[in-house]
Amino acid sequence: MSFMDVVKQFESFDFNSYFKSVSAADVLHSLNRDLLSPYDLLNLLSEPALQFLEQMAQKSQKITRQYFGRTIGMYAPLYISDYCSNHCTYCGFNCASDAKRLKLTIDQIKAEAQVISDMGIRHILVLTGEAPEKTPMSYLIEAVEVLKTCFSSIGIEMFPMDEEDYRQLKDAGVDSLTVYQETYDQQIYKQVHLKGKKMDYQYRLLTPERGARAGFRSVNIGPLFGLGEPGSEAFMAGLHAKYLEQTFPDVEISLSLPRMTKAAGGIAPRHTLSDRRFVQFILAWRLFMPRLGITVSTRESARFRDKLLHLGVTRYSAGSKTDVGGYALKDAEATAQFEVTDTRTVDEVTQMIRENGFQPVFKDWEIF
């Protein structure tokens, strides 16, 4: 069995009709339960649940403090290559773009790592486009060897790989995997992925399972809000996280809520996820999965991220650059994958976290 079997169970499910049928009493019933079923999650993701955000927030806050205390994990992304063979219509790196392409040398990776390390960051997320011929395993392992000298935790957000490839990276020092399904709606997925290996919905869907079997301690998933209908996407992402938690109990599971932002050559969002519903999804996920990690990136504004601290978020990026060489090289022609909205420095974000009564955590894992 895999999560694809769960997806098939909901292929013909009428989400719109279900959401319209939810009453205030249904929401209250789900809100008062300790162990939530998938249908409770649906109720908490419905429009009627918006009138209970305060009650959801109070319960979410208690649960989050019980499992995570008042800590916020800190990390930064590092883009080492933007070559890509996929044509994803929402991404600035898509192969149809005539933007300048860059791939860092090992010495340039060292320079980027030093700048990020000097900011105080100890957990790094390494990103590439999907072009294995440009970033082969030998290159990736050499990059990891360099990064281990600066960081205590190395995560990857790269093209999906086979389990054996992930084992090689795990043995080299990578400890976590981030992969976004983008959309769980198979029809929309087909419409927005026009070329490349990423067209294979099932191979991408099962990537987190391959990473977990390979031994990564942490797996982070999520949809890209703006492609599919937000409520159903949040539901399927919640089910996906729950499936991974139950199947791989030794792996830390996290969800992210990336919203589509401006990207060179990218399409406009098909659906808009409002700030209120963004908050609702965080709260619903927390109530559905008390031990779930929840990540919010610099796609979101500084003001909005400040308010999210008290609502169940456990991990923030800071000082982020989303173009290759953005920290040390600062190539004016480099293409950003998406626009950063919260442009504050690491020091400014950590000061905000402390002023709100939380403790920023720069290191909670050590590579051996």
C-alpha positions as CSV (number, residue, x, y, z in Angstrom):
1,M,0.0,0.0,0.0
2,S,1.1,3.6,-0.7
3,F,-0.5,7.0,-0.4
4,M,-1.6,6.6,-4.0
5,D,-4.2,4.1,-2.7
6,V,-5.5,6.9,-0.4
7,V,-5.6,9.3,-3.3
8,K,-7.7,6.9,-5.3
9,Q,-10.2,6.6,-2.5
10,F,-11.0,10.3,-2.9
11,E,-10.8,10.7,-6.7
12,S,-14.5,10.9,-7.0
13,F,-15.2,12.6,-3.7
14,D,-17.3,15.7,-4.1
15,F,-15.5,18.2,-1.9
16,N,-17.6,21.2,-2.8
17,S,-20.9,19.4,-1.8
18,Y,-19.4,18.2,1.4
19,F,-18.1,21.6,2.4
20,K,-21.5,23.1,1.6
21,S,-23.2,20.6,3.8
22,V,-21.1,21.3,6.9
23,S,-23.0,23.1,9.7
24,A,-21.8,25.0,12.7
25,A,-22.8,22.1,14.9
26,D,-20.6,19.8,12.8
27,V,-17.7,22.1,13.4
28,L,-18.2,22.3,17.1
29,H,-18.5,18.6,17.4
30,S,-15.1,18.2,15.6
31,L,-13.6,21.0,17.6
32,N,-14.5,19.3,20.9
33,R,-12.9,15.9,19.9
34,D,-9.4,14.9,21.0
35,L,-8.7,12.4,18.2
36,L,-9.9,13.7,14.8
37,S,-11.0,11.7,11.9
38,P,-10.6,12.7,8.2
39,Y,-14.1,14.0,8.3
40,D,-13.4,16.1,11.3
41,L,-10.5,17.7,9.3
42,L,-12.9,18.4,6.5
43,N,-15.3,20.1,8.9
44,L,-12.5,22.3,10.3
45,L,-11.4,23.2,6.8
46,S,-14.9,24.3,5.8
47,E,-16.2,27.9,5.5
48,P,-18.5,27.6,8.6
49,A,-15.4,26.8,10.7
50,L,-14.1,30.4,10.1
51,Q,-16.5,31.6,12.7
52,F,-14.7,29.4,15.3
53,L,-11.2,30.6,14.6
54,E,-10.7,31.9,18.1
55,Q,-11.7,28.6,19.7
56,M,-9.5,26.7,17.2
57,A,-6.6,29.0,17.9
58,Q,-6.9,28.6,21.7
59,K,-6.9,24.8,21.4
60,S,-4.1,24.9,18.8
61,Q,-1.9,27.0,21.0
62,K,-2.2,24.6,24.0
63,I,-1.4,21.6,21.8
64,T,1.6,23.3,20.2
65,R,3.1,24.3,23.5
66,Q,2.5,20.8,24.9
67,Y,4.5,19.2,22.0
68,F,6.9,22.0,21.0
69,G,7.1,24.4,23.9
70,R,7.7,28.0,22.9
71,T,10.4,27.2,20.3
72,I,10.7,28.2,16.6
73,G,13.2,26.3,14.4
74,M,15.2,28.5,12.1
75,Y,16.6,27.7,8.6
76,A,17.6,29.2,5.3
77,P,17.4,28.0,1.7
78,L,20.5,27.7,-0.5
79,Y,20.0,27.5,-4.3
80,I,22.9,25.8,-6.0
81,S,21.5,25.4,-9.5
82,D,18.5,26.6,-11.5
83,Y,18.9,24.4,-14.6
84,C,15.7,22.5,-15.1
85,S,14.2,20.1,-17.7
86,N,10.6,20.5,-16.5
87,H,8.0,23.0,-17.8
88,C,6.0,23.9,-14.8
89,T,3.8,26.8,-15.7
90,Y,4.0,28.5,-12.2
91,C,7.8,28.4,-11.7
92,G,10.5,30.9,-12.7
93,F,12.9,28.0,-13.3
94,N,10.8,26.3,-16.0
95,C,12.7,25.1,-19.1
96,A,10.7,27.3,-21.4
97,S,12.1,30.4,-19.9
98,D,15.0,32.0,-21.6
99,A,16.4,33.3,-18.3
100,K,20.1,33.0,-17.6
101,R,21.0,29.7,-15.9
102,L,23.5,29.2,-13.2
103,K,25.2,26.3,-11.4
104,L,27.5,27.0,-8.5
105,T,31.0,25.6,-8.4
106,I,32.1,23.9,-5.2
107,D,34.1,27.0,-4.3
108,Q,31.1,29.2,-4.8
109,I,29.0,26.9,-2.6
110,K,31.6,27.4,0.1
111,A,31.3,31.1,-0.3
112,E,27.5,31.0,-0.1
113,A,27.6,28.7,2.9
114,Q,30.0,31.0,4.8
115,V,27.7,34.0,4.3
116,I,24.7,32.0,5.6
117,S,26.7,30.5,8.5
118,D,27.8,34.0,9.5
119,M,24.2,35.0,9.9
120,G,23.9,32.4,12.6
121,I,21.9,29.8,10.6
122,R,22.8,26.2,11.3
123,H,20.1,24.4,9.4
124,I,20.2,24.6,5.6
125,L,17.8,23.6,2.9
126,V,19.7,23.0,-0.4
127,L,17.7,23.4,-3.7
128,T,18.2,22.7,-7.4
129,G,16.0,22.5,-10.5
130,E,15.4,19.1,-12.0
131,A,18.3,18.5,-14.3
132,P,20.3,15.5,-13.1
133,E,22.7,15.8,-16.0
134,K,23.8,19.2,-14.6
135,T,23.7,18.2,-11.0
136,P,24.7,14.6,-10.8
137,M,25.1,12.6,-7.6
138,S,28.9,13.2,-7.5
139,Y,28.3,16.9,-7.5
140,L,25.6,16.7,-4.9
141,I,27.7,14.6,-2.5
142,E,30.6,16.9,-2.9
143,A,28.4,19.9,-2.1
144,V,27.1,18.1,1.0
145,E,30.7,17.4,2.2
146,V,31.4,21.1,2.0
147,L,28.2,22.1,3.7
148,K,28.8,19.8,6.6
149,T,31.7,22.1,7.7
150,C,29.2,25.0,8.3
151,F,25.9,23.4,9.2
152,S,24.6,20.9,11.7
153,S,21.6,19.9,9.6
154,I,21.3,19.6,5.8
155,G,18.0,19.3,4.1
156,I,17.3,19.0,0.3
157,E,14.5,20.2,-1.9
158,M,15.6,18.8,-5.3
159,F,14.2,16.6,-8.1
160,P,12.6,13.4,-6.9
161,M,15.0,10.4,-6.7
162,D,14.9,6.7,-6.3
163,E,15.3,5.3,-2.8
164,E,18.9,4.2,-3.4
165,D,19.9,7.7,-4.5
166,Y,18.4,9.1,-1.3
167,R,20.4,6.5,0.7
168,Q,23.6,7.8,-0.9
169,L,22.7,11.4,0.1
170,K,21.7,10.3,3.6
171,D,25.0,8.5,4.0
172,A,26.8,11.6,2.8
173,G,25.1,13.7,5.5
174,V,21.7,14.8,4.3
175,D,19.1,14.3,7.1
176,S,15.9,15.8,5.8
177,L,13.8,16.0,2.6
178,T,11.3,18.6,1.4
179,V,9.1,17.8,-1.6
180,Y,5.9,19.5,-2.6
181,Q,3.2,17.7,-4.6
182,E,2.2,21.2,-5.8
183,T,-1.4,20.0,-6.4
184,Y,-3.2,16.8,-5.4
185,D,-5.8,17.3,-8.2
186,Q,-4.5,15.0,-11.0
187,Q,-6.3,16.9,-13.7
188,I,-4.8,20.3,-12.7
189,Y,-1.4,18.6,-12.1
190,K,-1.5,17.5,-15.8
191,Q,-2.4,20.9,-17.0
192,V,0.4,22.8,-15.2
193,H,3.2,20.3,-15.8
194,L,3.8,20.3,-19.5
195,K,7.2,18.7,-20.0
196,G,9.8,16.7,-18.1
197,K,9.9,14.0,-15.5
198,K,7.7,16.0,-13.1
199,M,4.8,15.1,-15.4
200,D,4.7,11.8,-13.6
201,Y,2.1,12.5,-10.8
202,Q,2.6,9.2,-9.0
203,Y,6.4,9.2,-9.0
204,R,6.3,12.6,-7.3
205,L,3.5,11.6,-4.9
206,L,5.5,8.7,-3.6
207,T,8.7,10.6,-3.2
208,P,8.3,11.2,0.6
209,E,7.8,7.5,1.1
210,R,11.1,6.7,-0.7
211,G,12.9,9.4,1.4
212,A,11.5,8.0,4.6
213,R,12.5,4.4,3.7
214,A,16.0,5.7,2.9
215,G,16.4,6.9,6.4
216,F,15.9,10.7,6.5
217,R,14.9,11.8,9.9
218,S,12.5,14.5,8.7
219,V,10.2,14.8,5.7
220,N,8.4,18.1,4.8
221,I,5.5,18.1,2.3
222,G,2.7,20.4,1.1
223,P,0.7,21.8,-1.8
224,L,1.4,25.0,-3.6
225,F,-1.7,27.0,-2.8
226,G,-3.0,28.8,-5.9
227,L,-3.3,25.8,-8.2
228,G,-6.1,23.6,-6.9
229,E,-9.1,24.4,-4.7
230,P,-7.6,25.4,-1.3
231,G,-9.9,23.4,1.0
232,S,-9.5,20.1,-0.9
233,E,-5.7,20.6,-1.2
234,A,-5.3,21.3,2.5
235,F,-7.4,18.1,3.2
236,M,-5.3,15.9,0.9
237,A,-2.1,17.3,2.3
238,G,-3.3,16.6,5.8
239,L,-4.2,13.1,4.9
240,H,-0.7,12.7,3.2
241,A,1.0,13.9,6.4
242,K,-1.1,11.6,8.6
243,Y,-0.3,8.6,6.3
244,L,3.4,9.3,6.5
245,E,3.3,9.8,10.3
246,Q,1.5,6.5,10.8
247,T,3.6,4.5,8.3
248,F,6.9,5.9,9.4
249,P,6.6,6.7,13.1
250,D,10.3,7.4,13.6
251,V,10.3,10.2,11.0
252,E,9.4,13.8,11.8
253,I,6.6,14.9,9.5
254,S,6.0,18.6,8.6
255,L,3.7,20.5,6.4
256,S,4.3,23.8,4.6
257,L,1.8,26.4,3.2
258,P,3.5,28.0,0.2
259,R,1.2,30.4,-1.6
260,M,2.0,31.3,-5.2
261,T,3.9,34.5,-5.5
262,K,5.2,36.4,-8.5
263,A,7.7,34.4,-10.6
264,A,9.2,35.3,-13.9
265,G,7.2,33.6,-16.7
266,G,4.8,32.1,-14.2
267,I,1.0,31.9,-14.5
268,A,-1.3,33.8,-12.1
269,P,-2.9,31.8,-9.3
270,R,-6.1,29.9,-10.3
271,H,-7.4,30.2,-6.7
272,T,-6.7,32.7,-4.0
273,L,-6.0,31.6,-0.4
274,S,-6.9,34.5,1.9
275,D,-5.0,35.2,5.1
276,R,-7.9,34.0,7.2
277,R,-8.1,30.7,5.5
278,F,-4.3,30.4,5.7
279,V,-4.7,30.7,9.5
280,Q,-7.6,28.3,9.4
281,F,-5.5,25.6,7.6
282,I,-2.7,25.9,10.2
283,L,-5.1,25.5,13.0
284,A,-7.0,22.6,11.4
285,W,-3.8,20.8,10.7
286,R,-2.5,21.3,14.3
287,L,-5.8,19.9,15.7
288,F,-5.7,16.9,13.3
289,M,-2.0,16.2,14.0
290,P,-0.7,17.4,17.4
291,R,3.0,16.4,16.6
292,L,3.0,17.9,13.1
293,G,5.8,20.4,12.2
294,I,4.4,23.5,10.4
295,T,6.8,25.6,8.3
296,V,6.1,29.1,7.0
297,S,8.6,30.7,4.6
298,T,9.6,34.2,3.6
299,R,7.0,34.0,0.8
300,E,4.7,35.5,3.5
301,S,4.9,39.1,4.7
302,A,6.8,40.2,7.8
303,R,3.6,41.5,9.4
304,F,1.7,38.3,8.7
305,R,4.5,36.0,9.9
306,D,4.7,37.9,13.2
307,K,1.0,37.0,13.9
308,L,1.4,33.4,13.0
309,L,3.9,32.7,15.8
310,H,1.1,32.1,18.3
311,L,-1.0,29.8,16.1
312,G,0.9,26.6,15.7
313,V,3.8,27.3,13.4
314,T,7.1,25.6,14.4
315,R,9.6,26.6,11.8
316,Y,10.6,29.8,10.0
317,S,13.1,30.6,7.3
318,A,14.9,33.9,7.5
319,G,17.3,36.0,5.5
320,S,16.3,34.0,2.4
321,K,17.5,34.4,-1.1
322,T,15.7,32.4,-3.8
323,D,18.2,32.9,-6.7
324,V,21.4,30.9,-7.3
325,G,24.3,32.7,-5.7
326,G,22.0,35.1,-3.9
327,Y,24.0,35.4,-0.7
328,A,27.6,35.9,-1.9
329,L,27.6,36.2,-5.7
330,K,24.7,38.5,-6.0
331,D,24.4,38.1,-9.8
332,A,22.0,40.7,-11.0
333,E,20.9,38.5,-13.9
334,A,20.1,35.5,-11.7
335,T,16.5,34.4,-11.8
336,A,14.6,34.0,-8.5
337,Q,12.3,31.0,-8.2
338,F,9.8,33.3,-6.5
339,E,9.8,36.7,-4.9
340,V,10.7,36.9,-1.2
341,T,8.1,39.0,0.8
342,D,9.6,39.0,4.2
343,T,13.0,40.6,3.5
344,R,14.2,41.0,7.1
345,T,17.6,39.8,8.2
346,V,18.0,36.8,10.4
347,D,18.8,39.1,13.4
348,E,15.6,41.0,12.8
349,V,13.4,37.9,12.6
350,T,15.0,36.4,15.7
351,Q,14.5,39.6,17.6
352,M,10.8,39.5,16.6
353,I,10.5,35.9,17.8
354,R,12.1,36.7,21.2
355,E,9.9,39.8,21.7
356,N,6.9,37.6,21.2
357,G,8.0,35.3,24.0
358,F,9.4,32.5,21.9
359,Q,12.9,31.0,21.6
360,P,14.5,30.8,18.1
361,V,16.3,27.5,17.8
362,F,19.3,27.5,15.4
363,K,20.5,24.0,16.1
364,D,18.5,20.9,17.3
365,W,20.4,18.3,15.3
366,E,24.0,17.3,14.7
367,I,25.4,15.5,11.6
368,F,27.6,12.7,12.6
